[in-house]
Amino acid sequence: MALRDRLMFLVGAVLLAIVGTLPTPTNATASTKLYVGHYARITAKIPGDWTVDPTGTFDYVGHGGFVASQPVPGQTLEDACVAFAASPRFDRPASITKTTWSDQTACRIAAEIAGAAAVAVVIAHPYPFEIDGEPFAYAAVIADPRDLDAIVATLDFAPDRVTPEAYATSVLDLVEARAYRADAVDWPAVHREVLDSIDDLPTVELAREGILDIVVQNLRMAGDNHSFFLLPHETARLAEAWGYGLLVGGQQVLVVYPNGPADRAGVQVGDLLDAVDGRPFGPIATPVDPAGQIAPDPAGRRDRADRLTLRRPGAAAAIAVTVAPGSYSRFVSPAARRLPDGVGYLAVPGFTTPGQQTAYAAAANRAVAAVDRSPTCGWVVDLRLDTGGSYSPMVTAVGPILGNGTFVGWRSRDDRQTWVTYQDGRVTEDGREVSDYLGGQSYALQRPHPPVAVLTGRLTVSAGEVAALAFVGRPATRLFGESTAGRTTGNGGFPLFDGTELALAVAAVTDRTGATHLGGVEPDELIPTDWTTYGTEQDRVLAAALGWLNRQPACAK
């Protein structure tokens, strides 16, 4: 599972390696810095005037030079070298030659990156590690031909080389260079606050949470509501969610995840949640984890049981159940059904389950095909329970209804634009393949280019908002419901040296015209959702959508 999908963000993972200042070596003519290659878990010395590459093409750049690094999978060095030489990182096929490093066999790869000549050395890692459960026993260091040998000569794998100060400096420099909202942060003040907070702390393990808390808090104050981090023990459990295993809108239980804590305690869809441990439960339109925590962020995780007070339709008295927060799977397949007058309906849930992308996309494809056996005149795409996750499975799910084309993108804070295209089940970013879950077997509607009514709400979050924006500007399309959550930024996943993973908002999501929607996606017709009638004949949002569809030429009587 790629880090991009596992961390559940919108934008592809970007490599990370920043610096902390070192004393000038006696044999050098200029100061050097400690390059912390977080992703590959290495350090090396680089020129002191190099700076973080804000584009993400490299990790560090300066005076015509550059450096980057990454872990490389493989059973043998030869496997690792061949796989890395063929990676999409390079512009053209790379050549491989044998070499040595510190008396160890290694390989040297010559290639081009972004039109620049590049050389890489792949070396056995003396401290193998795992990311996403995938083992890494090799690391690649990439640099310009002039500087590679000098950088590799200082290469060090020892974990204790990275002090709390070096760790903090590298993270701060990364965020300042890459974060979408970085221009609104007082970075000198943040540097002082962070360094003061870790004074006298002897290890990265003791310092990291405080460092990252300060960084995220300052980004929040700058308007970033999407960046967060996961500590090593939390990343190990990312395949499963943590909490009650409920999705609640207002007080209405909308989803009870199968075999989760709430399911085992007897909570049912349609129950009304009145209180948690005697405290009144208000209309919090979020997935409910302990204390109403927005999933999947595990901050504030608790292990103690809670007493939920529920009202169940038809029951004479309140029902009390005890639920101990725990792990559960949040996988729910998209579902479709046929509505009156030849209209199809597709409900698209969030997707946060590593390894299930193909199952999710294929389920949607089958469901749409089943409804369309008798040709449909138009479609309702319901994103009101799309709580986010990985965007490419969602786009694939709605693809047969959306249609082929370029419909959404990402814009960095320096106005670099990336465009996303959907074509017969395949999703690409500026021509680079992101996913092809259906292997060219995407369903084609019997009546292509139908009118589409898209339903949105406050539970339409992050990748769900990407799915909504994909329809903005599409012909014969109208949005109904409420404004979305406003997490319309693309997060890059940055694995840090100690196994912590930083999810950093690095770009704004744009619609097909290039417009951003940082406050959320606004519907064309604002209609509040009454969750007690969700999906029924009394659902006002759905009724308005059907009324509009039935007035469209394709569906009109």
URRA-V139915 format. One line per field, one symbol per residue. ss: DSSP state (@ for helix, = for strand, . for the rest). A space follows every 10 residues. Layout:
ss->???
This chain:
ss->..@@@@.... .......=== =......... .======... .======... ==.......= ==..====== ==....@@@@ @@@@@..... ....====== =..======= ===..===== ========== =..======= ===....@@@ @@@..=..@@ @..@@@@@@@ @@@@@@@@.. .@@@..@@@@ @@@@@@@... ...@@@@@@@ @@@@@@@@@@ @......=== .@@@@..... ===..====. .=====.... @@@@@..... .=====..== ......==.@ @@........ ....====== =.......== ====.===.. ....=====@ @@=====... =.....@@@@ @@@@@@@@@@ @......=== ==......=. @@@@@@@@@@ @@..====== =.....==== ===..====. .====..... .......... ======.... ..@@@@@@@@ @.....==== =.......== =====..... ========== =....=.... ....==.... @@@......@ @@@@@@@@@. .......
